[in-house]
Every structure is written in C-alpha cells, then in structure tokens.
C-alpha cells in the first residue's frame, strides 16, 4: 500500500500504482532520477552523458538508464564515437545558425527527389537504416549494438561535409540539405541527446 499527501496535507492511501495521481508519480520519478544522477556521478560517470540520456523522453527504467549511460561512454571513447560527435556538432551548429537566420526550423523530412549528389543519397539511406537498426537494438535493450549502429553514420557524415555544400543559392536544395542535417540530429537521438555531450 502506498501513502501519499493530498492537497490538504492529509495522508491518502493507494492500493496500487494506478491509483497514484500522475503528479505524485511524476514527482517521485523525478526524485529517483535526481538521486540516480548523483549516484552515477559519484561512481565516476560523466555528468554530461547522464544528462544526455535523461534528456530523452520516456526514460523511466532506472536500470536501463544506467546501462545506456555506460554504453554511451564506451562508444564515445572509440574513434568512431569521437568523430561522429564532431560530425553531429558540425551539423547541429549549421542548423542552429541557419534556423536562427531564417527564423524557422528544418525538422521536416528531406525530399528524396532533391538529393542530387550521390553522397547526399548515401547519407540519407545510411541515416534511415541506422535509425531502424538502432531502435531495434534499443527495443531489445542491447545498447552496445545500438551504439555500434551509430558508428555507420560516421563515414557518411564525414563524406557529406567533404563533398557537399549546404548553403547553396538554390533555395529548395539548400532547405533540403538542412533537413538532411536534421536527420543526423534525429538519428543520434535514438540513443542520447548529443547536444548535452561536452568535450
């Protein structure tokens, strides 16, 4: 039996979790999450990685959060992880600047018909397959494999930035390429919010 506090400071009894008001359950989960953050940091986990995982929606299984933080840390210690983070930041910085300048977001999916360069097409296909595969691994709680999936993005992202100019005069092409950069941002969110990762 669970005991809570009502709005008039009178104890309320709950026979099961479904009887607990959502606000109380949310506050309890937030409290537990904050305690877990502190414990993970005390055990040496990087605070930015903890924040990157907690920033994702629907993170209410504390054991899985711990496992995801560990897998993310291992991935970012690899060359693929470090380079993907660099590519992510480059994409995110371009998007941030252009969205601010244009006073809009580029969160829609790109139009495959406007992917003119073979490397653009390769990046688009790689992102799509990576998201599907990473989500499949996450659904099976195999976070290490999900991170490995992200490593397939590294070369495609590097090649894109080497061969393709985002800010071109053709308005439709420019917008489509910005939407493609957003797909990189979306793909990484399958495992963590990379915008929270430092260093």
C-alpha positions in Angstrom: 0.0 0.0 0.0 1.4 3.4 -1.0 1.0 6.5 1.1 0.8 10.0 -0.4 -0.1 13.5 0.7 -3.3 15.1 -0.5 -3.7 18.8 -1.3 -4.8 19.4 2.3 -1.9 17.6 3.9 -4.0 14.6 4.8 -2.5 11.1 4.2 -4.0 9.3 1.2 -3.8 5.6 0.7 -3.3 3.9 -2.7 -4.0 0.2 -3.3 -1.8 0.1 -6.4 0.3 2.3 -8.7 -2.6 3.1 -10.9 -4.3 4.9 -8.0 -1.4 7.3 -7.5 -2.1 10.7 -9.0 0.1 11.4 -12.0 1.6 14.5 -10.4 2.8 12.4 -7.4 4.1 9.6 -9.6 6.0 12.2 -11.8 7.5 13.9 -8.7 8.6 10.5 -7.3 10.2 9.5 -10.6 11.9 12.9 -10.8 13.2 12.5 -7.3 14.6 9.0 -8.0 16.1 10.2 -11.3 17.9 13.0 -9.5 19.2 10.6 -6.9 20.4 8.2 -9.6 22.2 11.1 -11.4 24.1 11.9 -8.2 25.0 8.2 -7.6 26.2 7.8 -11.2 28.3 10.9 -10.9 29.8 9.7 -7.6 30.7 6.4 -9.3 32.6 8.3 -12.0 30.0 8.6 -14.8 30.3 11.8 -16.7 27.6 14.2 -15.8 27.1 15.2 -19.5 26.4 11.6 -20.5 24.0 11.2 -17.7 22.2 14.4 -18.8 22.3 13.2 -22.5 20.4 10.0 -21.6 18.0 11.7 -19.1 17.1 14.3 -21.8 15.4 11.6 -23.9 11.6 11.2 -23.3 10.2 8.2 -21.6 13.3 7.3 -19.5 11.6 5.7 -16.5 13.5 2.5 -16.1 16.5 3.4 -13.9 18.4 0.2 -14.6 18.2 0.7 -18.4 19.3 4.3 -17.9 22.4 3.1 -16.2 23.1 0.6 -18.9 22.6 3.2 -21.6 24.9 5.7 -19.9 27.6 3.0 -19.7 27.2 2.1 -23.4 27.3 5.7 -24.5 30.5 6.3 -22.5 32.2 3.3 -24.1 31.1 4.4 -27.6 32.4 7.9 -27.2 35.8 6.5 -26.2 36.1 5.0 -29.6 37.4 6.8 -32.7 34.0 6.3 -34.4 32.2 7.8 -31.4 34.5 10.8 -31.2 34.3 11.5 -34.9 30.5 11.1 -35.0 30.2 13.6 -32.2 32.3 16.0 -34.2 30.1 15.5 -37.2 26.9 15.8 -35.1 28.2 19.1 -33.7 29.0 20.5 -37.2 25.5 19.6 -38.4 23.9 21.0 -35.2 25.8 24.2 -35.4 24.9 24.8 -39.1 21.3 24.0 -38.3 21.2 26.3 -35.3 22.7 29.2 -37.3 20.5 28.8 -40.3 17.4 28.2 -38.3 18.1 31.4 -36.4 18.8 33.4 -39.6 15.7 32.0 -41.4 13.5 32.2 -38.3 12.2 28.7 -38.8 13.2 25.1 -38.1 14.2 22.4 -40.6 12.6 19.4 -38.9 10.6 18.0 -41.8 12.0 15.0 -43.7 14.0 15.9 -46.8 12.6 15.2 -50.2 14.5 12.3 -51.7 13.9 13.7 -55.2 16.0 16.7 -54.3 19.0 14.6 -53.2 21.2 15.3 -56.2 24.6 14.3 -55.1 25.3 10.6 -54.7 26.9 11.3 -51.3 23.6 13.0 -50.2 21.7 9.9 -51.2 24.2 7.7 -49.4 23.8 9.8 -46.2 20.0 9.7 -46.4 20.0 5.9 -46.9 22.5 5.4 -44.1 20.6 7.6 -41.7 17.3 5.7 -42.4 18.8 2.3 -42.0 20.7 3.4 -38.8 17.6 4.7 -37.1 15.7 1.5 -37.8 18.5 -0.8 -36.7 19.4 1.3 -33.6 15.8 1.4 -32.5 15.5 -2.4 -33.0 18.6 -2.9 -30.7 17.2 -0.5 -28.2 13.9 -2.3 -28.2 15.9 -5.4 -27.2 17.8 -3.4 -24.6 21.0 -4.0 -26.5 22.6 -0.6 -26.1 26.1 -1.5 -27.1 24.8 -2.7 -30.5 22.7 0.4 -30.8 25.8 2.5 -30.4 27.7 0.4 -32.9 24.9 1.2 -35.4 25.6 4.8 -34.9 29.2 4.2 -36.0 27.9 3.5 -39.5 27.0 7.2 -39.7 30.5 8.4 -39.1 31.9 7.9 -42.7 28.7 9.0 -44.4 28.6 12.2 -42.3 32.3 12.9 -42.9 31.9 12.3 -46.7 28.9 14.6 -46.8 30.7 17.5 -45.3 33.8 17.0 -47.5 31.8 16.8 -50.8 28.5 18.7 -50.4 27.9 22.4 -49.8 24.8 23.0 -47.7 24.3 26.8 -48.2 23.8 27.0 -52.0 21.9 29.6 -54.0 19.1 27.2 -54.9 16.6 27.7 -52.1 14.8 24.4 -52.4 18.1 22.5 -52.5 19.5 24.4 -49.5 16.4 23.7 -47.4 16.5 20.1 -48.3 20.1 19.8 -47.3 19.4 21.5 -44.0 16.6 19.0 -43.4 19.1 16.2 -44.2 21.4 17.7 -41.4 18.4 17.5 -39.1 18.1 13.8 -39.9 21.6 13.3 -38.4 20.4 15.0 -35.3 17.4 12.8 -35.2 19.4 9.6 -35.7 21.6 10.3 -32.7 18.6 10.9 -30.5 17.8 7.2 -30.9 20.5 6.7 -28.2 21.0 10.0 -26.4 20.7 13.8 -26.8 24.1 14.6 -28.2 23.5 18.3 -27.6 24.2 17.6 -23.9 27.5 16.0 -24.5 30.6 18.1 -23.7 34.2 17.8 -24.8 
